[in-house]
Amino acid sequence: MGGRLAALIAGVYEFPERKTARSAWEIQALSAREALAEAGLGPRDVDGVFTVTGTPGVGPLGLLDYLDLNPRYVDSTTIGGASPVAHVHHAAAAIASGRCSVALVTYGSTALSAGVAVGTRERVTGEYLDQFETIYGVSTVGLYAMVAQRHMHEYGTTPAQLAAIAVACRRHASLNPHARYREPITVEDVLRSPMISSPLHRLDCCVITDGGGAVVLVAPERARDLPRPPVRLLGAAEAVAHTAAGRRDYLVTAAAETGPRALAEAGVAHADIDAAMIYDSFTITVLLTLEDLGFCPKGEGGRFVEGGRLELGGALPVNTDGGGLSSNHPGMRGIFLVIEAVRQLRGEAGPRQVADCRLVLVHGTGGTLGTRHSGATLILARD
Amino acid sequence: MAAEWRKPVPVVTAESRPFWEACRRHRLLLQRCGACGALQYYPRGVCARCWGTALAWQEASGRGTVYTYTVTYRTETRGFREETPYVVAWVELEEGVQVLTNIVGCAPEAVRIGMPVVVAFEDVDDAVSIPRFRPA
């Protein structure tokens, strides 16, 4: 299974605070230190760095200066919240091709402390496209809500079905001491929460927090030196979808391309997957992603997510840390999908552990489903 | 014309100027590629399909249907913040291309997918008019 990527995840760390006085760079420094320690490594061992952090034009140069790192491979691919998931893919490819041997993926953000209204702020990018989009008062929530509206129209999906996703994540968050919100909620609680952009209610939307983390990948030759059970990357794929010059089916996401490719590379089937970490910027993101990854036929996502299927003990536990909907969402959540997948595969998830967890699918979504977005899928396995 | 326009206004570039000048005359333009025949929205300097530059402007009928929409209740966008709830929509023009826009001229709760709509220009000032859509 999965020969060509040939890299191991040797260390992970999630910064535990949801609101912090520390800076985004401090968060990354502390997370990198702990993730490297898990791998039995230190700062001087790092020769590849993968991060979105940075200033337009010079990217991560400032962070590398701050950390006093001199990597021989740098990648600051920025494709929204899926970026850290793509970074794990890129890091594995860089290791497999011999361009680096210890790859550090970092992410950190202080969106909550900075008072960033991630989902409802004015969407100005400075790009050419603003003149055709910003002028209409589009918001991030709204650009996902439009896709939810269309799905309801086409397939009869209900607000209660979307709410089931938020309920599952909150139940998992109740088992995660670091989650932002831990009090269990019901479908009715979601439906009674204020409408932000129809049909999405407040509890259909991810939380806003500070946070960050780090992931360390190494070449497979190091497997026997690693203090913790390594996690192997068996398959990975990326894709983008956009407005397509005005001819787009907005109910088909990038996951429709990445899912089959990543599963084929890994040589595994849907039935082999023990848990899935699915980017949950909004409830609709999870529903569409599960359909497009092929866990259920297109249009049946509403029925698929009902009845506790996504909850611990269900057929496909999703976002066992509570996800972006309840645990944390500092802006680009992808790294937490990877970190929770690794915890599950190592059997370190405590009260939220998926029994005998051998294979986890991770899917990151970045940008907005209602205009353009990225998708990145990883298939991770207990070594 | 609004006495004080608080919403975002289009930052017009040389590439998009013919489109916005036509909007000022209350005409909605698409682009047709002279090489491959593709029709596109939004306007740009190249054909999105073949990257050719032999693009011709073509006036749209201005008629279409709502492909999807959202009623926005919460936003930080200047100008819109004071006018919630309002509707953001993808309208599919009868020429077959989708346009991101607002639906105006009816109660937000009355908007439905598939609803026939027609372009309605809002004059921002002497230089800029914004194409929105209202029930046909």
Interface residues (C-beta under 8 A of the other chain):
Chain A: A117 T120 R121 E122 R123 V124 Y128 L129 D130 Q131 F132 E133 T134 I135 Y136 G137 V138 S139 V141 G142 A145 M146 V147 Q149 R150 H153 P194 M195 I196 S197 S198 P199 L200 T243 A244 A245 G246 R247 R248 Y250 G370 T371
Chain B: K7 P8 V9 P10 V11 V12 T13 E15 S16 W20 A38 L39 Q40 Y41 Y42 R44 A48 R49 Y67 T68 Y69 T70 V71 T72 Y73 R74 T75 E76 T77 R78 G79 F80 Y86 V88 A89 W90 G96 V97 Q98 V99 L100 T101 N102 I113 G114 I130 R132
